[in-house]
Amino acid sequence: MEQVNSSTQPIINASNVNYSLEVASGTLHILRDVSLRVEPAEVVAIVGPSGSGKTSLLMLLAGLEQATTGSVIVNGEELSGKSEDDLAQFRRKTLGIVFQSFHLIPSLNTVDNVGLALEIAAPELSMAEVRQKASEALETVGLGARLDHRPSALSGGEQQRVGLARAMIANPPLLLADEPTGNLDQKTGEMVIELLFNLARERGTSVVLVTHDPKLAARADRVVTMTQGELAEKLDKR
Ligand SMILES: Nc1ncnc2c1ncn2[C@@H]1O[C@H](COP(=O)(O)OP(=O)(O)OP(=O)(O)O)[C@@H](O)[C@H]1O
């Protein structure tokens, strides 16, 4: 977890991306000619109205959906046209993802929720090593006293800190976060954001986050706005 991403190529280079879906009433154009470049260690916030396509863009960057046309290069890999197996492998080594609704496994305690992500990313590790590293990751997010708790026994803020430990445990070069504070009260949200930024800055992790929270967006290096499927630079603070 100590290693810092030292590559100089952009972590994300999406060019002229269109994403559309065929629905009963015709073609739904969700993203139109979207281009986005993100440098290593850069934090970019995507803001914009509900339904404008923010989550869809995140899904394309995660290789969970495929662009209809255009190129999506993440960590030097072109995602368009990759097989499901190759995409799964890409996700394991490149990405951490934090969701609004945490997506923890209810039957597993916190150590195993975090450990599972590491087990998948680094199958060569023994179970003892996985549990040790998961415990350390939970200590890093202030949950060293909650190792044996199941998600239902944790507050929302604690669950999101488990989500963060899980997303970061394999030290991915890129963290994607979809409304990471959307289900939290303001104070708890601020604490989670502080942690997310500290972890990312410490490790040189690039972050792309979708948010409705202006305070959170203001902390990013760069803010881009999605409007009806089109992306525009809002404010360049670099
Ligand atoms: N699988 C799908 N089938 C039909 N429509 C879809 C699908 N996925 C996305 N859409 C539509 O595409 C548009 C963009 O959705 P998306 O979730 O990316 O927006 P968003 O900006 O993230 O919205 P929010 O801020 O409300 O989460 C919306 O109109 C949505 O209804």
The ligand as an ORCA input file, in Angstrom:
! r2SCAN-3c Opt
* xyz 0 1
  N     -29.493      1.185    -18.662
  C     -30.189      2.285    -18.936
  N     -31.378      2.216    -19.555
  C     -32.092      3.338    -19.845
  N     -31.682      4.566    -19.544
  C     -30.512      4.697    -18.923
  C     -29.707      3.579    -18.573
  N     -28.568      4.041    -17.953
  C     -28.709      5.368    -17.929
  N     -29.856      5.780    -18.489
  C     -30.304      7.163    -18.630
  O     -29.186      7.927    -19.036
  C     -29.239      9.221    -18.436
  C     -27.949      9.458    -17.660
  O     -27.949      8.657    -16.478
  P     -26.809      8.758    -15.358
  O     -27.172      7.827    -14.259
  O     -25.497      8.593    -16.007
  O     -26.989     10.280    -14.865
  P     -26.384     11.030    -13.605
  O     -25.908     12.343    -14.117
  O     -25.394     10.154    -12.927
  O     -27.651     11.218    -12.696
  P     -27.802     11.318    -11.078
  O     -27.086     12.563    -10.675
  O     -29.281     11.405    -10.885
  O     -27.212     10.061    -10.516
  C     -30.476      9.255    -17.556
  O     -31.502      9.877    -18.295
  C     -30.778      7.789    -17.334
  O     -32.135      7.588    -17.108
*
